[in-house]
Amino acid sequence: MASNSSGGGSSDRQRIAQQRLRIIAGHLQTPVDGEPAVLAAGCKAQGSQADVSTEEKTVPRRRQEIMKWNGWGYSDSRFLFNKKGQAEFTGKRYRLSGMIIPGLKDWFEGTFGANLQHKSPATPILNSSDVKPPTLNEAFLDDLKSTGIPFSHDAEDRVFRAHGHCLHEIFALREGKFGRVPDMVVWPNCHNDVVKIVELACKHNVCLIPYGGGTSVSSALECPPEETRSIVSLDTSQMNRILWIDEKNFTVHVEAGIVGQDLERLLNESGYCTGHEPDSMEFSSLGGWVATRASGMKKNIYGNIEDLVVHIKMVTPQGVIEKGCQGPRMSTGPDVHHFIMGSEGTLGVVTEVTMKIRPMPEYQKYGSVVFPNFEQGVACLREVAKQRCAPASIRLMDNEQFKFGHALKPQVSSLFTSFLDGLKKFYITKFKGFDPNRLCVATLLFEGNREKVLQHEKQVYDIAAKFGGLAAGEDNGQRGYMLTFVIAYLRDLGMDYYVIGESFETSVPWDRVLDICRNVKARILGECKERGVQFPPLSTCRVTQTYDAGACVYFYFAFNYRGLSDPVHVYEQVEHAAREEILANGGSLSHHHGVGKLRKEWMRETVSSVGMGMIKSVKDYVDPNNIFGNRNLL
């Protein structure tokens, strides 16, 4: 299928391209300043020039060299309780690395009823003999060898790409249990390699599952256990270059396997940024952002992924999908980009993306505001959204999450700093009368021109004051954002001591924010009690993104599972009930995590039967033989 359509489609595109090149050739001239407006890089798979930056990229082909196989993030970075019972964060990669966190032990034991003497350690080494041998399609393998595209059927490589980071996936890995895993991993180096792989998969009826950063929390990367064909994980991590930067149009053309931290670092070298910073940006890929309709914490200035994307190239079994120009907006029927964004690997592989970029902000300032209660905090965020003056990021934590954040505060280095912290606490709780068990905190991040940032900051703080908010300083705001990239490591620490937990999110209209926060947290508490959880669970939330018509709300819950025979099943029952509560209270199925296989049972009521029919019709046309058979969404 792919070879027929991509062959004809390719010749048509070449003919049209040649025709248009002839038309514009006479208009080309050197820019007035003598400098090129576009910085370009060739395709490394074709032996052309190096990419815009020659710096080493983050993700090696063998991810297990630097990353955990059964937990989050880098192998050298983790929370632990040392021999003195103090919490610390290891490694040297983060600002928190090497620091003692004196309050975490008491919070952890007090919140969960945990005991540091009761450990539940993970399986330390991946035992390859426990992984089922691969089911290889020999004809596919023979043809693949002739292309020179790297591949592997090593057990470690296969296991690494058999999962995302849902609780049940990581819990099973920690116990050394492996379900269906890919039979082979392939590493294309560029778009043309992907075309070859898809053509061979169509020819030999092989199932392909695209793999980007592996940060999915929707079971999207799990291999369907009923799949009888050979499953190939198509790892895009080596497609990681910036192909060109267009400084006239403020766009960048990038291979879709690049991870967020590399994309931003390389752009920063040229003085630009995308501003797209999801909490997973260290490891999540550009292609993954597109495939799941991702959102970043600074979307108030830069937009969500659908606002940033100008052009997408995707390889499907029917050929290559891409628009005919890179104009900023088109009125050409339904936007094909919106068939691609959110398709979650069911239609094809995103290979290249053109995105908007901005000059790096000249000034950045953190801030924080403490409110007497969550209700007044939400009212403030609503007013900020109403006046359309939201900073780059504004996030509101409820009281439980505020206490959690406080427990993660690193050890202070001076008595003076400790004295100031105590003075602030006295001022807020005693002088201002804030109840420590009700107050909540918003963290702020402002970016842009220094003068405008300071004006903007005053406007936001003036609004906060009308809702009883008190400025709580830059340090609290900065620490809140510093924790963004280490917070995911805490789940591994919890599981070391019989505590399991997870986060999930939704978007909801403004008039339902308080109800949904209250009702979902109460439902979690009730469900845990009903299902035999012996210790009170942590049930908390925060508002992370704001819009004219509503907000994104994140929920976190965790519990001590000692005494439960099947803790993961209990957890899944509680999460299922919480999702039902979200939908009943007017929330969406997902704001940015996507659907995958975890939430697809609710898709029909979310988009309607006709909507499901439309999605299925696209799938049937683009991929009639279900080559991209991860079974997400449908």
C-alpha positions in Angstrom: 0.0 0.0 0.0 2.7 2.5 1.1 5.0 1.8 -1.9 2.2 2.4 -4.4 0.9 5.6 -3.0 4.2 7.0 -1.8 5.8 6.3 -5.2 3.1 8.2 -7.1 2.7 10.8 -4.5 6.4 11.4 -4.4 6.7 11.9 -8.1 3.7 14.3 -8.0 5.4 16.4 -5.3 8.7 16.4 -7.1 7.0 17.6 -10.3 5.1 20.4 -8.5 8.2 21.4 -6.6 10.3 21.7 -9.8 7.6 23.8 -11.4 7.5 26.1 -8.4 11.3 26.3 -8.2 11.4 27.5 -11.8 8.8 30.2 -11.0 10.7 31.5 -7.9 14.2 31.1 -9.2 14.2 34.5 -10.9 13.2 36.2 -7.7 16.0 34.9 -5.5 18.5 37.4 -4.3 21.0 37.8 -1.4 19.3 39.5 1.6 20.1 43.2 1.9 22.4 42.7 5.0 24.3 39.9 3.2 23.4 37.3 5.8 21.2 34.3 5.1 17.8 34.4 6.7 17.7 30.6 6.9 20.3 28.4 8.7 20.0 24.9 7.2 21.2 21.4 7.8 21.2 18.4 5.5 20.1 14.8 6.1 22.7 12.9 8.0 21.4 9.7 6.5 22.4 10.9 3.1 25.9 11.9 4.2 25.4 15.7 4.0 26.5 18.4 6.4 26.2 18.3 10.1 23.3 19.9 11.9 23.0 23.5 13.1 24.7 22.5 16.4 27.2 19.7 16.8 26.6 19.4 20.5 25.9 15.8 21.8 22.2 15.0 22.2 20.6 13.8 25.4 19.1 10.4 24.3 21.5 7.7 23.2 20.3 4.7 21.1 20.7 2.5 24.1 18.8 4.5 26.7 19.6 2.1 29.4 23.1 3.5 29.5 21.9 6.6 31.2 18.2 6.0 32.2 16.4 3.7 34.6 14.7 0.7 33.1 12.1 0.4 35.8 11.6 4.0 37.1 11.7 7.6 36.1 14.5 9.5 34.6 18.3 9.3 34.9 19.9 6.4 36.6 22.1 8.6 38.8 19.2 10.8 40.0 16.8 9.6 42.7 15.3 10.5 46.1 16.4 8.3 49.0 16.5 8.2 52.8 20.2 8.0 53.9 21.6 6.2 56.9 20.6 9.1 59.1 17.0 8.9 57.9 17.4 12.2 56.1 15.9 12.5 52.6 18.3 13.6 49.8 18.4 13.8 46.1 21.3 12.1 44.3 23.3 13.0 41.2 24.5 16.4 39.8 21.9 17.1 37.1 19.4 19.3 39.0 19.5 22.2 41.4 18.2 20.0 44.1 20.9 17.4 43.5 23.2 16.7 46.5 20.9 18.5 48.9 19.4 17.3 52.1 15.6 17.7 52.4 15.0 17.7 56.2 11.2 17.9 56.1 10.4 15.1 53.7 10.8 12.2 56.2 8.3 13.5 58.7 5.8 14.5 56.0 6.1 11.1 54.3 5.6 9.1 57.5 2.9 11.4 58.8 0.9 11.5 55.5 1.0 7.9 54.6 1.6 6.0 57.8 4.8 4.7 56.2 7.7 3.3 58.1 11.3 3.5 56.8 11.9 0.0 58.3 9.3 -1.5 55.9 10.8 -1.5 52.5 9.5 -2.8 49.1 12.6 -2.7 46.9 12.5 -3.0 43.1 14.1 -5.8 41.1 17.6 -4.4 40.7 18.6 -6.0 37.3 16.6 -6.7 34.2 16.8 -10.5 33.7 16.7 -11.0 30.0 15.7 -14.7 30.4 12.4 -13.5 31.8 11.6 -11.8 28.5 9.8 -13.9 25.9 11.9 -14.4 22.8 11.0 -12.2 19.9 8.6 -13.2 17.1 10.5 -12.1 14.1 9.2 -11.6 10.6 12.2 -13.0 8.7 11.2 -11.5 5.3 10.8 -8.0 6.9 14.1 -8.5 8.7 16.0 -9.4 5.5 14.6 -6.4 3.6 15.4 -4.1 6.6 19.0 -5.3 6.6 19.4 -4.1 3.0 18.4 -0.5 4.0 21.2 -0.2 6.5 18.8 1.2 9.1 19.9 0.2 12.6 17.8 -2.3 14.5 17.9 -4.6 17.5 16.0 -7.5 19.1 18.0 -7.4 22.3 15.8 -8.0 25.3 16.8 -4.8 27.1 16.1 -2.6 24.1 12.7 -4.3 23.6 11.6 -4.0 27.3 12.7 -0.3 27.4 10.2 0.5 24.6 7.3 -1.7 25.9 6.0 0.8 28.4 5.3 4.4 29.3 5.0 5.6 32.9 1.6 4.6 34.1 1.6 3.2 37.6 0.7 -0.4 36.6 3.5 -0.4 34.0 6.3 0.7 36.4 4.9 -1.5 39.2 5.2 -4.6 37.0 8.7 -3.7 35.9 9.8 -3.2 39.6 8.6 -6.8 40.2 10.4 -8.1 37.2 7.2 -9.0 35.3 7.0 -8.5 31.5 4.0 -8.8 29.3 4.0 -8.5 25.5 7.0 -6.5 24.4 8.1 -5.3 20.9 9.9 -8.0 19.0 12.3 -5.5 17.5 13.4 -1.9 17.7 14.4 0.2 14.7 16.2 3.6 14.8 15.5 5.7 11.6 17.9 8.6 11.1 15.6 10.8 9.0 12.3 11.0 7.2 13.4 8.9 4.3 14.3 6.0 6.6 10.8 6.2 8.1 9.3 5.9 4.6 11.3 2.8 4.0 10.4 1.2 7.3 6.6 1.9 6.7 6.8 0.5 3.2 8.4 -2.7 4.4 5.9 -3.0 7.3 3.1 -2.7 4.8 4.7 -5.2 2.4 5.2 -7.8 5.2 2.2 -7.0 7.4 4.3 -6.0 10.5 2.8 -3.9 13.3 4.6 -0.6 14.0 4.4 1.3 17.3 6.0 4.8 17.2 8.2 5.6 20.2 9.4 9.1 21.1 10.4 9.9 24.6 8.6 7.1 26.4 6.9 9.5 28.9 3.3 8.4 28.1 0.9 8.1 31.0 -2.0 6.7 29.1 -0.9 3.1 28.3 -0.3 4.3 24.7 3.0 2.4 24.4 1.8 -1.0 25.7 1.8 -3.7 23.1 -1.7 -5.2 22.6 -1.5 -8.7 24.1 -3.8 -10.0 21.4 -1.5 -8.8 18.6 -0.2 -11.9 16.7 2.0 -10.1 14.2 5.6 -9.2 14.8 5.7 -5.8 16.6 8.4 -3.3 15.7 9.0 -0.3 18.0 10.0 2.6 15.7 12.2 4.7 17.9 12.6 8.3 16.6 15.2 9.4 19.1 18.0 9.6 16.5 16.0 11.9 14.3 17.0 14.8 16.6 18.3 17.7 14.5 17.2 21.2 13.8 17.1 21.2 10.0 16.8 25.0 9.6 16.0 28.2 11.4 14.2 30.9 9.5 15.0 34.2 11.2 12.8 36.2 8.9 9.6 34.2 9.6 10.5 33.2 13.2 10.1 29.5 12.4 12.2 26.4 12.9 12.1 23.1 11.1 13.0 20.1 13.3 13.1 16.4 13.2 10.3 15.0 15.4 12.5 12.7 17.6 14.2 15.6 19.3 13.5 15.9 23.1 12.3 19.2 24.6 15.5 20.0 26.5 17.7 19.5 23.4 15.3 21.6 21.2 15.4 24.5 23.6 19.1 24.3 24.2 20.0 24.3 20.5 17.6 27.1 19.8 18.9 29.1 22.7 22.4 28.9 21.1 20.9 30.9 18.2 19.0 33.3 20.5 15.6 31.7 20.2 13.1 29.5 22.0 9.8 27.8 21.4 8.6 28.4 24.9 6.9 25.0 25.0 7.8 23.5 28.3 5.7 20.6 29.5 6.7 19.1 32.8 8.2 16.1 30.9 10.2 18.3 28.5 13.5 16.7 29.6 12.5 13.4 27.9 9.4 13.9 25.9 9.8 14.4 22.1 8.4 16.9 19.6 6.6 14.1 17.7 5.0 13.0 21.0 3.8 16.5 21.7 2.1 16.6 18.3 0.7 13.1 18.6 -0.9 13.9 22.0 -1.9 17.6 21.6 0.5 18.6 24.4 0.5 21.7 26.6 3.3 23.5 28.3 3.4 25.5 31.5 4.2 28.7 29.6 1.3 28.4 27.2 -0.1 31.8 28.3 2.6 33.5 26.2 3.6 30.9 23.7 0.5 28.8 23.2 -0.2 25.1 23.3 1.3 22.8 20.7 -1.6 23.4 18.2 -0.8 27.1 18.4 2.9 26.6 17.8 2.8 24.2 14.9 3.1 25.6 11.4 3.7 22.5 9.3 3.8 18.7 10.0 5.2 15.9 7.9 3.8 12.4 8.7 4.5 9.1 7.1 1.4 6.8 6.8 0.7 3.5 5.1 -1.0 5.5 2.3 2.0 7.8 1.8 3.2 11.1 3.2 0.8 13.8 4.6 1.9 17.4 4.5 0.5 20.7 3.5 1.6 22.4 0.3 2.9 25.6 2.0 4.0 26.9 5.3 1.6 29.9 5.6 0.5 31.0 9.1 -3.1 30.2 8.5 -5.2 28.6 5.7 -8.9 28.3 4.8 -8.7 25.0 2.9 -11.4 22.8 4.4 -10.9 20.9 7.6 -7.3 21.3 8.9 -5.4 18.1 8.2 -3.1 19.0 11.0 -5.9 18.3 13.4 -6.2 14.7 12.1 -2.5 14.3 13.0 -2.4 16.1 16.3 -3.9 13.8 18.9 -3.7 10.7 16.6 -1.5 9.0 19.2 0.5 6.8 16.8 -2.6 5.3 15.2 -2.2 6.8 11.7 1.6 7.1 11.1 4.8 8.6 12.3 5.4 12.3 12.6 8.9 12.9 11.1 9.4 16.7 10.8 7.7 19.7 12.3 7.9 23.4 11.6 7.2 25.5 14.7 7.0 29.1 15.6 9.9 30.5 17.6 10.5 33.7 19.5 13.7 35.6 20.6 14.7 34.5 24.0 13.1 36.7 26.7 15.5 39.4 27.9 14.1 39.2 31.5 12.5 36.5 33.7 11.1 36.9 37.1 9.5 34.5 39.6 6.9 35.3 42.2 4.4 33.8 44.5 1.2 34.7 46.2 -0.4 33.2 49.4 -4.2 33.2 49.7 -6.3 32.6 52.8 -8.0 29.7 51.0 -8.4 27.8 47.7 -11.7 29.5 46.8 -10.1 33.0 46.8 -7.1 31.7 44.9 -9.4 30.3 42.2 -11.3 33.6 42.1 -8.1 35.5 41.6 -7.0 33.2 38.7 -10.4 33.7 37.1 -10.0 37.5 37.3 -6.5 37.3 35.9 -7.8 35.3 33.0 -10.8 37.6 32.5 -8.4 40.6 32.2 -6.1 38.6 30.0 -3.1 39.5 31.9 -1.8 36.0 32.9 1.9 35.7 33.3 3.9 33.1 31.3 2.9 30.6 34.0 0.5 30.8 37.0 -0.2 27.7 39.1 -2.4 27.4 42.2 -1.8 24.7 44.8 -4.3 23.6 47.3 -3.4 23.3 51.0 -2.3 19.7 50.9 -0.1 20.4 47.9 1.3 23.5 49.6 2.3 21.3 52.6 3.8 18.8 50.2 5.9 21.5 48.5 7.0 22.8 51.9 8.2 19.3 52.9 10.5 19.3 49.8 12.2 22.5 50.8 16.0 21.9 50.9 18.1 22.5 54.0 18.8 26.2 54.4 22.5 27.2 54.6 22.3 30.1 57.1 20.6 31.0 60.3 19.5 34.3 58.8 17.6 32.6 56.0 16.0 30.3 58.5 15.0 33.3 60.6 13.5 35.1 57.6 11.4 32.0 56.8 10.1 31.9 60.3 9.3 35.6 60.2 7.3 35.2 57.0 5.4 32.3 58.5 4.6 34.3 61.6 3.5 37.3 59.6 1.1 35.2 57.4 -0.4 33.0 60.1 -0.4 35.1 63.2 -0.4 38.8 62.0 -2.6 38.2 58.9 -4.6 35.4 60.5 -4.2 32.9 57.7 -5.1 29.3 58.8 -2.1 27.1 58.0 -4.6 24.2 57.2 -6.5 26.3 54.6 -4.1 28.7 53.0 -2.9 28.0 49.4 -0.1 29.4 47.2 0.1 30.4 43.6 3.5 30.4 41.9 4.2 32.9 39.1 6.7 33.2 36.2 6.9 36.4 34.2 8.9 36.7 30.9 9.7 39.4 28.4 10.9 43.0 28.2 12.0 44.1 31.7 9.9 47.2 31.9 6.8 45.3 30.7 7.5 42.4 33.1 7.5 44.8 36.0 4.3 46.5 34.9 2.7 43.1 34.4 3.9 41.9 37.8 2.3 44.9 39.5 -1.0 44.3 37.7 -1.2 40.7 38.8 -0.3 41.4 42.4 -2.9 44.2 42.5 -5.5 41.7 41.4 -4.3 39.2 43.9 -4.6 41.7 46.7 -8.3 42.2 45.9 -8.8 38.5 46.7 -6.8 38.6 50.0 -3.6 37.5 48.4 -0.2 38.4 49.8 3.1 38.5 47.9 5.2 35.6 49.2 8.5 36.3 47.4 10.5 35.3 44.4 12.2 32.4 46.2 9.0 30.5 46.8 8.1 30.9 43.2 11.5 29.9 41.9 11.6 26.8 44.1 8.1 25.8 42.9 9.3 25.7 39.3 12.7 24.1 40.3 10.7 21.2 41.6 8.9 20.7 38.3 11.5 18.4 36.8 12.3 16.4 40.0 8.7 15.7 41.3 8.3 12.7 39.0 11.2 11.0 40.8 9.2 10.9 44.0 6.9 8.1 42.9 9.9 5.7 42.8 10.8 6.7 46.4 7.2 6.0 47.5 7.2 2.6 45.9 10.3 1.7 47.9 8.1 2.0 51.0 4.8 0.5 50.0 3.3 3.8 48.7 1.8 4.1 45.2 0.5 7.2 43.5 -0.2 8.9 40.3 -1.4 12.2 38.8 -4.1 12.8 36.2 -5.6 16.0 34.7 -8.7 17.5 33.1 -9.9 20.8 31.8 -13.1 22.3 33.1 -15.2 25.5 32.8 -14.6 28.2 35.4 -17.9 27.7 37.1 -17.1 24.1 37.8 -13.5 24.4 39.0 -14.3 24.4 42.8 -17.0 21.7 42.5 -14.7 19.4 40.5 -11.8 19.9 42.9 -13.9 19.3 46.0 -15.9 16.3 44.6 -13.1 14.4 43.0 -10.9 14.6 46.1 -13.8 13.5 48.2 -14.5 10.6 45.8 -10.9 9.4 46.0 -11.1 9.4 49.8 -14.3 7.5 49.8 -13.3 4.9 47.3 -10.0 4.2 49.1 -11.9 3.6 52.4 -14.4 1.4 50.6 -11.7 -0.7 49.0 -9.8 -1.5 52.2 -7.0 1.1 52.0 -5.9 1.1 55.7 -4.3 4.5 55.8 -5.8 7.8 54.7 -4.7 8.6 51.2 -3.2 11.8 49.9 -5.8 13.5 47.7 -4.7 16.9 46.4 -5.0 19.2 43.3 -3.7 22.3 41.6 -4.8 24.6 38.8 -2.0 24.6 36.3 -3.2 26.5 33.2 -5.9 29.1 32.7 -8.0 30.1 29.7 -10.8 32.6 29.0 -13.4 29.8 29.5 -11.9 27.6 32.1 -8.8 26.0 33.5 -6.7 22.8 33.6 -6.8 21.0 37.0 -4.2 18.4 38.0 -5.1 15.8 40.7 -2.6 13.8 42.7 -3.4 10.9 44.9 -1.3 8.3 46.6 -1.7 5.7 49.4 0.1 3.2 51.6 -0.8 -0.2 50.1 0.3 -2.5 52.9 -2.3 -5.1 53.6 -3.7 -5.1 50.1 -3.3 -8.2 48.1 -3.6 -6.5 44.7 -2.7 -2.8 45.2 -2.5 -1.9 41.5 -6.1 -3.2 40.9 -7.3 -1.1 43.9 -5.5 1.9 42.5 -7.1 1.4 39.1 -10.5 1.1 40.5 -10.1 4.4 42.5 -8.7 6.2 39.4 -11.6 4.9 37.3 -14.0 6.2 39.8 -12.2 9.6 40.0 -12.4 9.8 36.2 -16.1 9.1 36.3 -16.5 11.9 38.9 -14.6 14.3 36.6 -16.8 13.6 33.7 -20.0 13.9 35.8 -18.8 17.3 37.1 -18.3 18.7 33.6 -14.6 18.0 33.2 -12.9 16.8 30.0 -11.5 13.3 29.5 -8.0 14.8 29.2 -6.4 18.3 28.9 -3.0 17.1 27.5 -2.1 13.6 28.6 -4.1 12.1 25.8 -6.3 9.0 25.7 -4.2 6.0 24.8 -5.7 2.7 25.9 -6.2 3.8 29.5 -9.1 6.2 28.8 -10.5 5.1 25.5 -13.7 3.5 27.1 -15.0 7.1 27.5 -14.2 8.3 24.0 -17.7 7.7 22.6 -19.4 9.8 25.2 -16.6 12.4 24.9 -16.8 13.0 21.1 -20.2 11.3 20.3 -20.9 8.2 18.1 -20.7 10.2 15.0 -17.3 11.7 16.1 -16.0 8.2 16.7 -17.2 7.2 13.2 -15.3 10.1 11.7 -12.1 9.1 13.5 -12.5 5.5 12.5 -13.1 6.4 8.9 -9.8 8.3 8.8 -8.1 5.3 10.4 -9.7 2.9 7.8 -8.6 5.0 4.9 -5.1 5.9 6.0 -4.2 2.6 7.6 -6.6 -0.1 6.3 -4.4 -3.0 7.4 -3.8 -1.6 10.9 -0.1 -1.4 10.4 0.0 1.2 13.2 -1.7 -1.2 15.6 -1.2 0.2 19.1 -5.0 0.3 19.5 -5.1 3.7 21.1 -8.2 5.9 20.9 -10.5 3.4 19.1 
